[in-house]
Amino acid sequence: MSAPATTRIGHVHLRVSDLDRAIAFYGDILGFHITQRFGTGAAFLAAGDYHHHIGLNTWDSLGATPPPAGHTGLYHTAFLFPDRAALGAVVARVLAAGLPLDGAADHGVSEAVYLRDPDNNGVELYTDKPQADWPRDANGALRMSNNRLDVQALVDFAHKMSQN
């Protein structure tokens, strides 16, 4: 038994300590829009016309602190952007907001930038390269890498594409 190849992760639902602060990060900086809000306790955000990609709530976490390092839990949520220009544009907004990056990598199959949300949850912003360009070994198995990604070149590319 295996999951169908078209199976996708539909959304992530996070406990946050401050709903408005989380909405500002996921909405104003990453660019998702609110599709529904439940008072002061929860909100759902999406890209496009989907019902939600991100759920945020303070039901059990209002004012809470992040879990300590070295404990189990979410490593990061990964947001797949449609192309390199869209990734560069969101990274430019992250940098303009003064948010520090945890890292950036060219994985051979994708380009990715890593950071933390206001509740210290890991966030990956990435775009896939065309599958035909994915590095493979002699047997056809993927050979992902962890090479340096030039973040400034990514942002410059997005700026150049927005001028066209």
N, C-alpha and C positions, 0 to 999 in steps of 0.2 A: 504494500500500500504506500503510495506517495501522493503528496499534494499536487494538484494540477499545476502545470507550468505557468498558468495565468494568475495564480494566487499572488496577492500582494498584501502588504501590511496596510490596512485602511487608515488608521489614525493612531496617535499616541495620546494618552490622557495622563496629565501630570498633576501631582499635588504641588501647590505653590504656597508661599507664605503671604504674598501680597498680590491679589488679582490684578489690580490696575498696573502695577509694575510689570507683571508678566505680560499683560496685554500690550503694554508699550514696547516691550522687547519683541515679542512674536508678531505684533501688528505693525508698529511704526518703523521698526528697524528691519525685520525680516520680510515684511510686506504681506503677511496674511491678514485677511479682513474678518471681522466678527460676523458670524452667521446667526448666532443666537446668544443671548446672555440671560442667566438666571439670577436676577438680583445682584447682590454683592458677593455671591458664593461661587459662581461658575460662569464660564464663557466658552464658546466653541468658535474656532477660527478656521478659515479655509483659504485655499488658492482657487480661483475660478469659481465655478458654480457647484462644487462638491459640498455636501452637507457639513463636513468638518474633517480636517486633517489633524487638528490639535484641540484637545480638550484641556481646560485648566480649571482647577477647583481648589478652594480653601476649606472644604468641608471638615477635614481632619488635620489641617495643616496651617491654619491662620496664624501668622506670627511665628511659625516654627523655624528652626534652624535646619540647614542641610545635614544629611547623614555624615558621620565622620568618614574620613578617608580610610580605605582598607576594608570596607564593609560591602556586602553584596547589594545589588540594586542596578539601576539603569546605568550603563556605561556612557552611551550617548544616543541621541535621536539623530538620524541622518535625513536631511532634506535634499532630495534630488531635483536639481534645477534643469530646465530643458536644454540649455546650451551654455557654452563658455561665457558668452556675453551676459546672460542672466546671472550666472554665478559671480562674475566680476562686479556687476552692479550691486548685488546684495553685500558683497564683501566691502565695497566702497562705502556703503551705508554703515556697516559695522565699524569700520575704521573712523568714519566721520563722527560717529557717536562716541568715540574714544574707548571702545571696548577692546581689551587685550585679546590677542589670539593665543591659543595654546600651541598651535602648530599649523603647518600646511604641507601637503604632500602630493606628489604625482605618483599614483599607485599603478601606473601603466594602463589600467582599465578605466581610471577616473582621475580627476583632479579634485582635491578636497582641502577645506579649511576647517579648523577646529577651534571652538571657543566654549565659553560657559554662559548659561542664561543667568538671570538675576538670582536664582535659587541654587546655583552651582551645578546644575545638570549639564552634562556634556552635550554639545550640539555640533554636528558635522553638516557643513554646507558643501555640496559636491555636484559635479556633472560627470556623466559617463562619456567616455570616448566611444567612437563607433566600434561595434563589436569586431569588425574586420581588422581593426588596428590593435586589438588586445594582444599582448605578448603571450606566446605559447611555447612550450618546449617541443621537442621532436615527436612526442607522443600526443600532442594536441592539448595537454593539460595547461591551465592558466599558470602564468608566471608573474603574479602580482609583485610589485616592488614598493619601496617606501622612499622614493627619491625626493629631493628638495623641490618645492614648488615656488616659483618666483611670484609672490603675491602682488608686487607692484606691477609686473608685466600683465598679470591677470586683470587688475583694476584699469590699467592703461588700455588694454584691449577692449574692455567694456565701454570705456569713455570714447574710444575711437569708433566703435560700432554705433554708439548712440548719436554720433555726429553725422552718420551716413543716412 
